[in-house]
Amino acid sequence: MQSALWWGVLIATCAVTGAQAQTWPTKSIRLIVPSVAGGGTDISARLIAPKMSEILGQQMVVENRGGAAMMIGGEAVARAAPDGYTLLMGISTLTINPSIHKSMPFDVQRDFAPVSQVVSQPNLLVVHPSVPVKTTRELINFTRTHANQLNYGSAGVGSNPHLTMELFLYMANIKMVHVPYKGLAPAMIDTLSGQLTVMMSTMLTGIPYARDGRLRALAVSGAQRSRVLPDLPTIAEAALPGYDAVQWYGILAPAATPREVVMKLHDAVMRTLRDPAVRDRFQADGADITGSTPEEFGVYIASETAKWAKVIKAAGIKPE
């Protein structure tokens, strides 16, 4: 009798959940950005939110929950009700954190339902003009004959620019001195002054200085050339086959979000990325439209987590 009652409750619950998924959304949706306003994650979220609101028929509200290396915002979504009304604007840092921090308030592969990758953006390998190299291969060779005489700045230990450079050093089997900063802007200031000699910069930050000659751009870090700098080779083309390291942004929902809701969100993302205004703005900023199925995004997150774990171990970075 109790077993029959339990099954009855389960069937009724599933029926209600299914009905809710079919009518979703019926109210506004929160898109949580796990960083402060103004950064790449925030800009990407605010670029897609208006069009997604239009497609879904409900307002998508962008909410900044920065701090603790993206973990405050991530935890808020991981612990939210799996009903599709609280989403995360994920970033590549989520796949780096597990190897950097001893304790995490969530597991990115267990506690989230991937919806879709949105865009990816390569970094820009630049050197100060005082460094006598004009290509990536020349930089590698110069570094081998001037061991530990070159230094590079980053936005901090474990940041994407830091690990993108560490992957470069690991694959090239060379060494440089890492100088971490509290943000990319002060690192760029010291690179421009010549106190630092090399940097893996974001496209938005580095392109203006490369164009005016204050820095020399050698290559982009992605697997494909950038539409913004089509004549600049990739690191893989120039010297290190197989090299690929990008910043990526994508939407995740809490685990156990109904499949019907995830697919409605996925459809809205894909339609948004096909919008000419959205597409052109992303591409003008040096970002590549990616889009992916939930399954593809999940596989990508797993592969990125494994890749950065290997790089972090090779670099001798100890979890804190």
C-alpha positions in Angstrom: 0.0 0.0 0.0 2.8 2.4 0.9 4.7 1.4 -2.2 1.6 2.2 -4.3 1.2 5.5 -2.6 4.9 6.4 -3.2 4.6 5.6 -6.9 1.5 7.7 -7.1 3.2 10.7 -5.6 6.2 10.2 -7.9 4.0 10.0 -11.0 2.1 13.1 -10.0 5.3 15.0 -9.3 6.7 14.1 -12.7 3.4 15.1 -14.4 3.5 18.5 -12.7 7.2 19.0 -13.6 6.5 18.1 -17.2 3.6 20.5 -17.4 5.7 23.3 -15.9 8.5 22.6 -18.4 6.0 22.8 -21.3 4.7 26.2 -20.2 8.2 27.6 -19.2 9.0 30.4 -18.9 6.2 32.2 -17.0 8.4 34.8 -15.2 11.7 36.6 -15.5 15.0 34.7 -15.6 18.1 35.6 -13.7 21.4 35.2 -15.6 24.1 35.4 -13.0 27.5 36.7 -13.9 30.1 35.4 -11.5 32.3 38.6 -11.8 32.0 42.3 -11.4 30.4 44.5 -14.1 32.5 45.5 -17.1 34.5 42.4 -17.8 34.2 40.0 -20.7 31.8 37.7 -19.0 29.5 40.6 -18.1 29.7 42.2 -21.5 28.8 38.8 -23.2 25.9 38.3 -20.9 24.5 41.8 -21.4 24.9 41.4 -25.2 22.8 38.2 -25.4 20.2 38.9 -22.7 18.0 41.4 -24.6 17.6 39.1 -27.6 17.0 36.0 -25.5 14.4 38.0 -23.5 12.6 38.8 -26.8 12.7 35.2 -28.0 11.6 33.6 -24.7 8.9 36.2 -24.0 10.2 37.0 -20.5 12.8 39.4 -19.3 16.3 38.0 -18.7 17.9 40.0 -15.9 21.7 40.0 -15.6 22.9 39.9 -12.0 26.6 40.3 -11.0 27.7 38.1 -8.2 31.5 38.5 -8.3 34.2 37.3 -5.9 36.2 34.2 -4.8 37.4 33.4 -8.3 33.9 33.1 -9.8 32.8 30.7 -7.0 30.2 33.0 -5.3 28.2 33.3 -8.4 28.7 29.7 -9.4 27.5 28.4 -6.0 24.4 30.6 -6.2 23.4 28.9 -9.4 24.5 25.4 -8.3 22.2 25.6 -5.3 19.3 27.3 -7.1 16.1 25.5 -7.9 16.5 23.5 -11.1 13.6 25.2 -12.8 15.3 27.3 -15.5 14.8 30.6 -13.8 18.4 30.9 -12.5 21.2 30.5 -14.9 25.0 31.0 -14.9 27.1 32.8 -17.5 30.0 30.5 -17.3 33.6 31.2 -18.1 36.7 29.2 -18.7 37.9 29.9 -15.2 35.3 27.3 -14.0 37.5 24.6 -15.6 40.7 25.9 -14.0 39.5 26.4 -10.4 39.3 22.6 -9.5 43.1 22.3 -9.9 43.8 25.7 -8.2 41.6 25.4 -5.1 41.7 22.6 -2.6 38.1 23.2 -1.7 35.2 24.0 -4.1 31.6 24.8 -3.2 30.4 23.0 -6.3 31.6 20.5 -9.0 31.2 22.1 -12.5 30.6 18.7 -14.1 28.2 17.4 -11.5 26.2 20.4 -10.3 25.4 22.1 -13.7 23.4 21.2 -16.8 25.2 22.6 -19.8 23.0 24.6 -22.2 25.4 26.0 -24.8 28.8 27.5 -25.3 28.2 31.1 -26.6 31.5 32.5 -27.8 35.2 31.9 -27.5 38.0 34.5 -27.7 41.7 33.8 -28.2 44.4 35.7 -26.4 47.1 37.7 -28.1 50.8 36.9 -27.7 52.6 40.2 -27.6 56.2 41.3 -26.8 57.6 44.7 -26.0 59.4 46.2 -29.0 62.7 45.9 -27.1 62.6 42.1 -27.5 64.5 41.3 -30.8 61.9 38.9 -32.2 59.3 39.1 -34.9 57.7 35.6 -34.8 56.7 33.0 -32.3 59.5 30.7 -33.4 62.0 33.5 -32.9 60.6 34.1 -29.4 61.0 30.4 -28.5 64.6 30.3 -29.8 65.5 33.6 -28.1 64.1 32.4 -24.8 66.2 29.2 -25.0 69.4 31.2 -25.3 68.4 33.8 -22.7 67.0 31.4 -20.0 64.9 33.2 -17.4 65.8 36.6 -18.7 62.3 37.2 -20.1 59.3 37.8 -17.9 55.6 37.9 -18.5 52.7 39.4 -16.6 49.3 38.0 -15.9 46.0 38.9 -14.2 47.0 36.6 -11.3 48.0 33.0 -10.5 45.5 30.7 -12.1 44.0 33.3 -14.4 43.3 32.4 -18.1 46.2 34.6 -19.4 48.6 33.0 -16.8 47.7 29.4 -17.8 47.5 30.2 -21.5 51.2 31.3 -21.2 52.1 28.3 -19.1 50.7 26.0 -21.8 52.8 27.9 -24.3 56.0 27.5 -22.2 55.2 23.8 -21.5 54.7 22.9 -25.1 57.8 24.9 -26.2 59.9 23.5 -23.3 61.1 26.9 -22.3 61.0 29.1 -19.2 60.1 32.6 -18.4 59.6 34.4 -15.1 55.9 34.9 -14.1 54.9 38.2 -12.5 51.3 38.0 -11.3 49.2 41.1 -10.9 45.8 41.8 -9.4 44.2 42.3 -12.8 45.3 42.5 -16.4 45.4 46.3 -16.6 48.4 46.9 -14.3 50.2 44.0 -16.0 49.6 45.7 -19.4 50.9 49.1 -18.0 54.2 47.5 -17.1 54.4 45.6 -20.4 54.0 48.9 -22.3 56.7 50.5 -20.1 59.1 47.6 -20.8 59.3 46.4 -17.2 57.7 43.2 -18.5 58.8 41.8 -21.9 56.1 39.3 -22.9 52.4 39.0 -22.3 49.4 36.9 -23.2 46.8 39.7 -23.5 43.1 39.6 -24.2 42.3 40.7 -27.7 40.4 43.8 -26.5 43.3 45.0 -24.4 46.1 44.1 -26.7 44.9 45.0 -30.2 45.1 48.8 -29.9 48.7 48.7 -28.6 49.7 46.3 -31.3 48.2 48.5 -34.0 50.0 51.6 -32.8 53.3 49.9 -32.5 53.7 50.1 -28.7 53.6 46.3 -28.6 54.5 43.7 -31.2 51.8 41.0 -31.8 53.2 37.6 -32.7 50.2 35.2 -32.8 46.8 34.4 -31.4 46.2 31.6 -29.0 43.2 29.9 -30.6 43.0 27.1 -33.1 41.9 29.4 -35.8 43.0 32.8 -37.0 41.1 35.8 -35.7 38.7 37.7 -38.0 40.0 40.9 -36.4 43.6 40.1 -37.2 43.4 37.7 -40.2 47.1 38.1 -41.2 48.3 37.1 -37.7 49.1 33.3 -37.5 47.9 31.1 -34.6 50.6 29.8 -32.2 49.8 26.3 -33.6 50.6 27.5 -37.1 53.7 29.4 -36.2 55.5 27.0 -33.9 53.5 24.6 -31.7 51.1 22.3 -33.6 48.1 21.4 -31.5 48.3 24.5 -29.3 44.8 25.9 -28.5 43.9 28.0 -25.5 40.9 30.4 -25.4 38.6 32.3 -23.1 35.1 30.9 -23.5 31.7 31.9 -22.2 28.6 29.8 -22.1 25.3 29.3 -20.3 24.7 26.6 -17.6 21.7 25.7 -15.6 21.5 23.9 -12.3 21.8 20.1 -12.5 18.4 18.3 -12.8 16.9 21.2 -14.8 14.2 19.5 -17.0 15.5 18.6 -20.5 12.6 20.5 -22.1 13.7 23.7 -20.4 17.4 23.1 -21.3 16.4 22.7 -24.9 14.2 25.8 -25.0 17.1 27.7 -23.6 19.5 26.2 -26.1 17.1 27.2 -28.9 17.0 30.7 -27.6 20.8 30.9 -27.5 21.3 29.6 -31.0 18.7 32.0 -32.4 20.3 34.9 -30.5 23.7 34.0 -32.0 22.3 34.1 -35.5 21.0 37.7 -35.0 23.2 39.9 -37.2 23.6 42.7 -34.5 24.7 40.2 -31.8 27.0 38.4 -34.2 28.6 41.5 -35.6 29.2 43.0 -32.1 30.9 39.8 -30.8 33.1 39.5 -33.9 34.1 43.2 -33.7 35.4 42.4 -30.2 37.5 39.6 -31.5 35.2 36.8 -30.3 34.2 33.8 -32.3 30.6 32.6 -32.3 30.6 29.0 -31.2 27.2 27.7 -30.1 27.0 24.0 -29.2 24.6 21.3 -28.1 24.3 20.7 -24.4 26.1 17.4 -24.9 29.0 19.0 -26.9 29.3 21.7 -24.2 29.5 19.1 -21.5 32.3 17.2 -23.3 34.2 20.4 -23.9 34.0 21.4 -20.2 35.4 17.9 -19.2 38.2 18.2 -21.7 39.1 21.7 -20.7 39.2 20.7 -17.0 41.5 17.8 -17.8 43.8 20.0 -20.0 44.2 22.7 -17.4 44.8 20.1 -14.6 47.8 18.9 -16.7 49.2 22.4 -17.3 48.8 23.4 -13.7 50.7 20.3 -12.5 53.5 20.8 -15.1 53.8 24.4 -14.0 54.2 23.4 -10.3 51.2 25.5 -9.2 50.1 24.2 -5.8 46.3 24.3 -4.9 45.4 26.7 -2.2 
